[in-house]
Amino acid sequence: MAKKLTESQIAAYEHDGYICPVDAFSTQQATEWRSQLESFERAEGQKMTRGHNFKPHLLFPWVDEIVHSPEVLDAVEDLIGPDIRLFHLTVWPKDAHSGAYVSWHQDATYFALDPICHVTAWVALTDAPVEAGCMEVVPGSHKLGQLRHAEMQDPENLLSRGQALAVDVDRTKTAFMPVKAGQFSLHHTHLVHNSRPNKSNDRRIGLGISYIPTHARCTAANRVTAMLVRGRDNYGHFDEERRPEANAGPEERAFHARAVATFRDMNASLNRKSA
Ligand SMILES: O=C(O)CCC(=O)C(=O)O
């Protein structure tokens, strides 16, 4: 029996490759998390955007709370089973009236996971309506398997590698995934999606949390870290991650820096392989 999602939501995920929206946290709670993120940005003099937006669950107890929350994990368990690791996490900020966007892509492109059964929970720290550049998807495209991508250099593209779909997919029928602060959406790793610039008067911020079942492994040569967030791991495909105790303390920063570097090395090795 499912823990959070309804039978029709699970059927929609299988058919369309996404579910949106799912209620999880109060607006007040999401706003409190947003202000924690923004006070860190102010203190550092650096926004958590491209180049600085990976794996904050290793830095902040408040992100650790989100990634372990039953509100999110119960839904993820309904899709991928009870033994779950957090493989990656990206903060996706778009300032009001900025040109930042995300090109059409599939998440699986640089993850090298086998089997390919990863799901992303996009947790909204602010409202993300269509006007603010919420995600836009091609329903059913998760059934197309892995498609070819090219890399493009555009500083406005929030994707770390600037990856963009290099084959034609019918984009005449897309669907938007608007969410309110405190809600989340779920999408399949092969779902073709993008997001447009934020034309609203407020910043748009979400956490893209990539969850995998513990039996999945990363096929790249480099061993990477991933956090066991629920259940058991009888496989040992990943190095365990340290849970943060203080807000960006010295130990948190050191572990975070190593884990991000390891992840980037893995990513770059995929580049070399395909070059
Ligand atoms: O936040 C966005 O606009 C894009 C997010 C995304 O591509 C993802 O979570 O996979």
PDBQT file of the ligand as one rigid body, heavy atoms in Angstrom, charges set to zero:
ROOT
HETATM    1  O1  LIG A 301      14.598  24.538 -11.426  1.00  0.00    +0.000 OA
HETATM    2  C1  LIG A 301      14.597  24.477 -12.649  1.00  0.00    +0.000 C 
HETATM    3  O2  LIG A 301      14.182  25.401 -13.327  1.00  0.00    +0.000 OA
HETATM    4  C2  LIG A 301      15.079  23.252 -13.352  1.00  0.00    +0.000 C 
HETATM    5  C3  LIG A 301      15.257  22.113 -12.420  1.00  0.00    +0.000 C 
HETATM    6  C4  LIG A 301      15.714  20.857 -13.068  1.00  0.00    +0.000 C 
HETATM    7  O3  LIG A 301      16.089  20.815 -14.207  1.00  0.00    +0.000 OA
HETATM    8  C5  LIG A 301      15.699  19.637 -12.273  1.00  0.00    +0.000 C 
HETATM    9  O4  LIG A 301      15.390  19.661 -11.070  1.00  0.00    +0.000 OA
HETATM   10  O5  LIG A 301      15.975  18.563 -12.848  1.00  0.00    +0.000 OA
ENDROOT
TORSDOF 0
